[in-house]
Amino acid sequence: MKVKYEDKEEMMDILKDQTVRDLKKLLQNFCGLPSNKIKIFEYKPDYNQLDQLRSNIRSLHSYRWTEMDEIHIYPTETYVSPNLSVHICEVHAKD
């Protein structure tokens, strides 16, 4: 399955019997982010839409991915709308 983060792209063998949490741990080496700072989205090209994998305990086989589907990774502070718009949200500390 194709995995994308920023300008990086790599084909990876993703085991479908793991959970979203397990996948985040696997992907932290690829993107350089700790697993608790990763948002994972599935991209289905036939729908041209991103859907976030929200439940850390959900099994990956339940997503029914195909060869054409992709995984997109974003930092947690990134807002991604389903129509593929990506916005970096800046967090400002209160004085």
C-alpha positions in Angstrom: 0.0 0.0 0.0 1.2 3.5 -0.8 2.0 5.6 2.3 2.5 9.4 2.0 3.8 12.0 4.4 4.7 15.5 3.2 7.0 14.9 0.2 7.8 11.3 1.1 6.1 8.4 -0.5 6.8 4.7 0.0 5.1 1.4 -0.8 4.7 -0.6 2.4 3.3 -4.0 3.3 0.6 -3.3 5.8 -0.7 -6.2 7.9 -4.4 -6.1 8.0 -4.7 -8.0 11.3 -3.2 -5.1 13.3 -5.0 -2.1 14.8 -4.8 1.6 13.9 -2.7 2.1 17.1 -0.3 -0.6 15.8 -0.1 1.1 12.4 0.7 4.5 14.0 3.6 2.8 15.9 4.9 1.4 12.6 4.5 4.7 10.7 6.3 6.8 13.3 9.7 5.7 11.8 8.6 6.6 8.3 7.4 10.1 9.2 9.5 10.9 12.2 6.6 11.9 14.4 5.7 10.1 17.7 2.6 7.9 17.4 0.5 10.2 19.5 1.1 13.1 17.1 0.0 11.3 14.0 -3.3 11.5 12.2 -3.8 8.7 9.6 -6.2 9.1 6.7 -7.2 6.6 4.1 -7.4 8.0 0.6 -9.7 6.2 -1.9 -8.9 7.5 -5.4 -12.2 6.3 -6.8 -14.0 8.8 -4.4 -11.1 11.4 -4.3 -11.7 11.7 -0.6 -9.7 11.4 2.7 -11.3 9.7 5.7 -9.5 9.8 9.0 -8.9 6.5 10.9 -10.2 7.8 14.3 -10.5 4.7 16.4 -7.1 3.4 17.7 -8.6 0.0 18.5 -10.2 -0.6 15.2 -8.7 -3.5 13.1 -7.3 -2.5 9.8 -9.1 -5.3 7.9 -12.4 -3.6 8.6 -11.4 -0.8 6.3 -11.5 -3.1 3.2 -8.6 -1.4 1.5 -7.8 -2.2 -2.2 -4.5 -2.0 -4.1 -5.4 1.6 -5.2 -6.0 3.0 -1.8 -3.4 5.0 0.0 -2.5 6.0 3.6 -1.8 9.7 4.2 -0.1 10.9 7.4 -0.5 14.4 8.9 0.7 15.9 12.2 -2.2 16.1 14.8 -2.2 20.0 14.5 -3.1 19.7 10.8 -6.7 20.3 9.8 -7.7 18.2 6.8 -11.1 18.6 5.2 -12.7 15.7 3.3 -12.3 17.6 0.0 -8.5 17.3 0.3 -7.9 20.8 1.7 -5.0 20.8 4.2 -4.5 23.6 6.7 -1.8 23.8 9.4 -3.3 25.1 12.6 -0.9 27.1 14.7 -1.3 26.7 18.4 -0.5 29.8 20.4 0.2 29.6 24.1 -1.9 31.9 26.3 0.1 34.5 28.2 
